[in-house]
Amino acid sequence: MESIAPLVLTPGEPAGIGPDLAVVLAADPPPVPLVVVADRFLLAERAKLLGRDLALVDYRRERQVTAQPGRLTVLHVPLAAPSRPGRLDASNGHYVLATLDRAIAGCQAGEFSALVTGPVHKGAINDAGIPFSGHTEYLAQKTGTQRVVMMLTGGGLRVALATTHLPLRAVADAITAEALEQTLRILHADLVRRFGITEPRILVAGLNPHAGEGGHLGREELEVIGPVLEKLRAERLRLVGPLPADTLFTPRVLAQGDCVLAMYHDQGLPVLKQASFGHGVNVTLGLPIVRTSVDHGTALDRAGTGEVDAGSLRAAIDLAWRLALREAAAARGAART
């Protein structure tokens, strides 16, 4: 296994299944170095509740991190308040962001090679008095990135989003020519750089039913989406669309592309999650660091029960490691030239 800095995992909401997933993962860990940023006593209590033997090793930067069954390397960040499975406590919203901040800083400093995130509860963080719309937006803010792109992979699909966590009535106004062009440029660049697709083919959904039906069901396709695609095609980006979303996700159409760009969250993600739920991965494109995440929420009703599936977390770790290796190889290549 190639030697690069370890991955870092933030389990997310302490009352959810994130801590459970970390404990379950430790029983049969993936063969990559991994550091968990969390309250070590929370992990120990959750392991005891689940009836799992777990050894916790304190993280030291100068000490090599290795994957060993029944063991987790932990960078301790204390809870703000005791946490019980399934019971949200807004005071721990600050704890969740503290784990994220430490992990992000470590990635920016080269201490960690990639960030993997567990599920957070947006409501609990907002109830703590912290404006928070999601991991994607928070990572952009913390890294000083003007625009990022949310993409999920799984079930043989890649689906990226032109807008993320917005009320539906705000979506049309958010799809401007400038924003869409930036999104497509980021998506194209990271499919090349991080996924190794030399000439990615991107299938672009329309916003309206039937992609606007020639302007009879909306004019965004004619006035915004279409002109942006034409501009970027002139620069030799391989873009198909705007396509009607109701027929885009059919095998014949999907076979023509490497990735789909949906205009809003619930236009594209229900299809991908139907195909891969529990094993899909969320990737944030456009960041200066590698970040992947699970494709599910906090599942408060399952926390502490043992009824969890770590498939999505394993997939997120595997993808983060592969992307980090590609980043390291690219950096070495650039240094040689």
C-alpha positions as CSV (number, residue, x, y, z in Angstrom):
1,M,0.0,0.0,0.0
2,E,1.4,3.4,-1.0
3,S,2.4,5.6,1.9
4,I,0.5,8.9,2.1
5,A,-0.9,10.8,5.1
6,P,-3.8,9.1,6.8
7,L,-7.5,9.8,6.1
8,V,-9.5,11.6,8.7
9,L,-13.1,10.7,9.7
10,T,-15.6,12.9,11.5
11,P,-18.5,10.8,12.7
12,G,-20.9,13.7,12.8
13,E,-24.0,14.0,15.0
14,P,-23.1,12.3,18.3
15,A,-26.7,11.1,19.0
16,G,-26.9,9.5,15.5
17,I,-25.4,6.5,13.9
18,G,-22.1,8.1,13.1
19,P,-20.4,6.8,16.3
20,D,-22.0,3.4,15.7
21,L,-20.5,3.3,12.2
22,A,-17.0,4.1,13.5
23,V,-17.3,1.3,16.0
24,V,-18.6,-1.2,13.5
25,L,-15.9,-0.2,11.0
26,A,-13.2,-1.0,13.6
27,A,-14.2,-4.6,13.7
28,D,-13.2,-5.1,10.1
29,P,-11.3,-2.0,9.1
30,P,-10.4,-1.1,5.5
31,P,-6.7,-1.4,4.8
32,V,-5.9,2.3,5.0
33,P,-4.6,4.5,7.8
34,L,-7.6,6.3,9.4
35,V,-7.9,8.9,12.2
36,V,-11.3,9.5,13.8
37,V,-11.9,13.0,15.2
38,A,-14.4,12.6,18.0
39,D,-14.9,12.4,21.7
40,R,-13.1,9.2,22.7
41,F,-15.5,8.6,25.6
42,L,-18.4,8.8,23.3
43,L,-16.9,6.1,21.1
44,A,-16.1,3.9,24.1
45,E,-19.6,4.2,25.5
46,R,-21.2,3.4,22.1
47,A,-18.9,0.4,21.7
48,K,-20.0,-0.9,25.2
49,L,-23.7,-0.3,24.3
50,L,-23.3,-2.3,21.1
51,G,-21.4,-5.1,22.8
52,R,-18.2,-4.5,20.8
53,D,-14.6,-4.8,22.0
54,L,-12.8,-1.6,21.0
55,A,-9.3,-0.4,21.8
56,L,-8.9,3.4,21.4
57,V,-5.4,4.7,20.5
58,D,-4.7,8.4,21.0
59,Y,-3.6,10.0,17.8
60,R,0.0,11.4,17.7
61,R,1.1,13.1,14.5
62,E,4.6,11.6,14.8
63,R,3.2,8.1,15.3
64,Q,2.4,5.9,12.3
65,V,-1.3,5.2,11.9
66,T,-2.2,1.6,11.0
67,A,-5.4,-0.4,10.4
68,Q,-5.9,-3.1,13.0
69,P,-9.1,-5.0,13.8
70,G,-10.8,-3.9,17.0
71,R,-8.8,-0.7,17.2
72,L,-9.5,3.0,16.3
73,T,-7.0,5.8,16.3
74,V,-8.8,8.8,17.8
75,L,-8.0,12.5,17.9
76,H,-10.0,13.5,21.0
77,V,-12.4,16.5,20.8
78,P,-14.6,16.7,23.9
79,L,-18.4,16.8,23.7
80,A,-20.1,19.9,25.0
81,A,-22.7,17.9,26.8
82,P,-23.2,14.1,27.4
83,S,-24.8,12.4,24.5
84,R,-27.4,9.7,24.4
85,P,-28.3,7.7,21.3
86,G,-31.4,9.1,19.5
87,R,-31.6,12.2,21.6
88,L,-30.5,15.5,20.1
89,D,-28.9,18.1,22.2
90,A,-28.3,21.5,20.5
91,S,-25.4,22.3,22.7
92,N,-23.4,19.6,20.9
93,G,-23.8,21.5,17.6
94,H,-20.6,23.3,18.5
95,Y,-18.9,20.0,19.1
96,V,-19.8,18.7,15.6
97,L,-18.3,21.8,14.0
98,A,-15.2,21.6,16.2
99,T,-14.5,18.1,14.9
100,L,-15.0,19.4,11.3
101,D,-12.8,22.4,11.9
102,R,-9.9,20.2,13.2
103,A,-10.2,17.8,10.4
104,I,-10.3,20.5,7.7
105,A,-7.3,22.3,9.2
106,G,-5.4,18.9,9.2
107,C,-6.2,18.4,5.5
108,Q,-5.1,21.9,4.6
109,A,-1.9,21.4,6.4
110,G,-1.1,18.1,4.8
111,E,-1.5,16.2,8.1
112,F,-4.4,14.2,6.5
113,S,-4.7,13.2,2.9
114,A,-8.5,13.4,2.7
115,L,-11.6,14.0,4.8
116,V,-14.5,11.5,5.2
117,T,-17.6,12.8,6.9
118,G,-20.4,11.0,8.8
119,P,-23.9,12.4,8.9
120,V,-24.7,15.6,10.7
121,H,-28.1,16.9,11.9
122,K,-28.6,20.4,10.4
123,G,-31.5,21.2,12.7
124,A,-29.4,20.5,15.8
125,I,-26.6,22.8,14.6
126,N,-29.1,25.6,13.7
127,D,-30.8,25.2,17.1
128,A,-27.4,25.9,18.6
129,G,-27.6,29.3,17.1
130,I,-25.2,28.5,14.2
131,P,-26.4,29.2,10.6
132,F,-25.7,25.9,8.8
133,S,-27.1,24.6,5.6
134,G,-24.9,21.5,5.1
135,H,-21.4,20.1,4.9
136,T,-20.9,21.2,1.3
137,E,-21.5,24.8,2.0
138,Y,-19.6,24.8,5.3
139,L,-16.5,23.2,3.6
140,A,-16.6,25.9,0.9
141,Q,-16.7,28.6,3.5
142,K,-14.0,27.2,5.7
143,T,-11.6,26.6,2.8
144,G,-12.3,30.0,1.1
145,T,-13.7,28.3,-2.0
146,Q,-16.1,30.5,-4.0
147,R,-18.1,27.6,-5.6
148,V,-18.1,23.9,-5.0
149,V,-20.1,21.1,-6.6
150,M,-21.9,18.3,-4.8
151,M,-21.7,15.0,-6.6
152,L,-22.9,11.5,-5.5
153,T,-21.6,8.3,-6.9
154,G,-23.0,4.8,-6.7
155,G,-25.0,2.1,-8.6
156,G,-22.9,2.8,-11.7
157,L,-24.0,6.5,-11.7
158,R,-22.4,9.9,-11.0
159,V,-24.9,12.7,-10.3
160,A,-23.8,16.2,-9.7
161,L,-26.0,19.2,-8.6
162,A,-26.3,22.7,-10.0
163,T,-27.9,23.8,-6.8
164,T,-27.8,22.0,-3.4
165,H,-29.8,22.7,-0.3
166,L,-32.3,25.3,-1.4
167,P,-36.1,25.6,-1.1
168,L,-37.7,24.6,-4.4
169,R,-39.1,28.0,-5.1
170,A,-35.6,29.5,-4.9
171,V,-34.0,27.1,-7.4
172,A,-34.9,28.8,-10.7
173,D,-33.5,32.2,-9.5
174,A,-30.3,30.4,-8.4
175,I,-29.6,28.9,-11.9
176,T,-27.9,31.9,-13.5
177,A,-25.6,31.7,-16.5
178,E,-22.6,32.6,-14.4
179,A,-23.4,30.0,-11.7
180,L,-24.1,27.2,-14.2
181,E,-21.0,27.9,-16.2
182,Q,-18.8,27.8,-13.0
183,T,-20.5,24.6,-12.0
184,L,-19.9,22.9,-15.3
185,R,-16.2,24.0,-15.4
186,I,-15.6,22.6,-11.9
187,L,-17.4,19.4,-12.7
188,H,-15.4,18.9,-15.9
189,A,-12.1,19.8,-14.3
190,D,-12.5,17.4,-11.4
191,L,-13.8,14.5,-13.5
192,V,-10.5,14.9,-15.4
193,R,-8.2,15.6,-12.5
194,R,-9.6,13.5,-9.7
195,F,-11.5,10.7,-11.5
196,G,-9.0,10.3,-14.4
197,I,-11.7,10.7,-17.2
198,T,-9.8,12.3,-20.1
199,E,-12.8,13.7,-22.0
200,P,-15.8,13.5,-19.7
201,R,-19.2,13.4,-21.2
202,I,-21.7,15.3,-19.1
203,L,-25.5,14.9,-19.5
204,V,-27.2,18.1,-18.4
205,A,-30.8,18.0,-17.2
206,G,-33.3,20.8,-18.0
207,L,-35.0,22.6,-15.1
208,N,-38.6,22.3,-16.3
209,P,-40.8,19.4,-17.3
210,H,-39.8,18.2,-20.8
211,A,-36.9,20.5,-20.6
212,G,-39.3,23.5,-21.1
213,E,-41.1,22.1,-24.1
214,G,-39.6,24.7,-26.4
215,G,-40.4,27.5,-24.0
216,H,-44.0,26.5,-23.4
217,L,-43.2,25.1,-19.9
218,G,-40.6,27.6,-18.9
219,R,-37.8,29.5,-20.6
220,E,-34.8,28.7,-18.4
221,E,-33.6,26.1,-21.0
222,L,-33.8,28.6,-23.8
223,E,-32.4,31.7,-22.0
224,V,-29.9,30.2,-19.5
225,I,-29.0,26.5,-19.8
226,G,-28.9,26.2,-23.5
227,P,-26.7,29.2,-24.1
228,V,-24.2,28.2,-21.4
229,L,-23.9,24.7,-23.0
230,E,-23.3,26.2,-26.4
231,K,-20.6,28.5,-25.0
232,L,-18.7,25.6,-23.3
233,R,-19.2,23.3,-26.3
234,A,-17.3,25.8,-28.3
235,E,-14.4,25.2,-25.9
236,R,-14.7,21.5,-26.6
237,L,-16.4,20.4,-23.4
238,R,-18.5,17.4,-24.2
239,L,-22.0,18.4,-22.9
240,V,-25.3,16.9,-23.9
241,G,-28.6,18.7,-23.2
242,P,-30.6,20.3,-21.8
243,L,-32.4,16.9,-21.5
244,P,-35.8,16.1,-20.0
245,A,-35.1,14.8,-16.6
246,D,-37.9,12.2,-16.8
247,T,-36.1,10.3,-19.6
248,L,-32.5,11.2,-18.8
249,F,-32.2,8.4,-16.3
250,T,-32.8,5.6,-18.7
251,P,-30.1,3.1,-19.7
252,R,-29.9,4.3,-23.3
253,V,-29.3,7.9,-22.4
254,L,-27.1,7.2,-19.4
255,A,-24.8,5.1,-21.6
256,Q,-23.9,8.3,-23.5
257,G,-22.4,10.0,-20.5
258,D,-19.9,9.8,-17.6
259,C,-21.9,12.1,-15.3
260,V,-25.3,13.7,-15.0
261,L,-25.7,17.3,-13.9
262,A,-29.2,17.7,-12.3
263,M,-30.5,21.2,-11.7
264,Y,-31.7,20.6,-8.1
265,H,-31.3,18.2,-5.2
266,D,-34.5,16.2,-5.6
267,Q,-34.3,16.0,-9.3
268,G,-31.2,13.8,-9.4
269,L,-30.6,12.3,-6.0
270,P,-33.7,10.1,-5.7
271,V,-32.7,8.2,-8.8
272,L,-29.1,7.7,-7.6
273,K,-30.2,6.7,-4.1
274,Q,-32.7,4.2,-5.4
275,A,-29.9,2.6,-7.3
276,S,-27.3,2.6,-4.5
277,F,-28.7,3.6,-1.1
278,G,-26.4,2.4,1.7
279,H,-23.5,2.1,-0.7
280,G,-23.4,5.5,-2.4
281,V,-20.8,8.2,-1.7
282,N,-21.1,12.0,-1.7
283,V,-18.1,13.9,-3.1
284,T,-17.5,17.6,-2.9
285,L,-15.8,18.9,-6.1
286,G,-13.9,22.1,-6.5
287,L,-12.3,22.1,-3.0
288,P,-8.6,22.3,-2.4
289,I,-8.9,19.1,-0.3
290,V,-10.4,15.7,-1.0
291,R,-13.8,15.2,0.8
292,T,-16.2,12.3,0.6
293,S,-19.2,11.4,2.8
294,V,-21.9,8.8,3.4
295,D,-25.1,9.0,1.4
296,H,-27.5,8.9,4.4
297,G,-28.6,10.8,7.4
298,T,-28.2,10.5,11.1
299,A,-30.9,7.7,11.5
300,L,-31.5,8.7,15.2
301,D,-34.0,5.8,15.6
302,R,-31.2,3.3,14.9
303,A,-28.4,4.8,17.0
304,G,-27.3,2.5,19.7
305,T,-29.3,-0.5,18.4
306,G,-26.7,-2.2,16.3
307,E,-28.9,-2.0,13.3
308,V,-26.5,-0.2,11.1
309,D,-24.9,-0.9,7.7
310,A,-21.4,0.6,7.3
311,G,-21.5,0.0,3.5
312,S,-21.7,3.7,2.5
313,L,-18.9,4.6,5.0
314,R,-16.7,1.9,3.6
315,A,-17.4,3.1,0.1
316,A,-16.6,6.7,1.1
317,I,-13.3,5.7,2.7
318,D,-12.4,3.6,-0.4
319,L,-13.1,6.4,-2.8
320,A,-11.3,9.0,-0.6
321,W,-8.2,6.9,-0.5
322,R,-8.3,6.4,-4.3
323,L,-8.7,10.1,-4.9
324,A,-6.0,10.9,-2.4
325,L,-3.6,8.5,-4.1
326,R,-4.3,10.2,-7.5
327,E,-3.8,13.6,-5.9
328,A,-0.4,12.5,-4.5
329,A,0.7,11.0,-7.8
330,A,-0.3,14.2,-9.7
331,A,1.7,16.3,-7.1
332,R,4.8,14.1,-7.6
333,G,4.4,14.4,-11.4
334,A,4.2,18.1,-11.2
335,A,7.2,18.3,-8.9
336,R,9.3,16.3,-11.4
337,T,8.4,18.6,-14.2
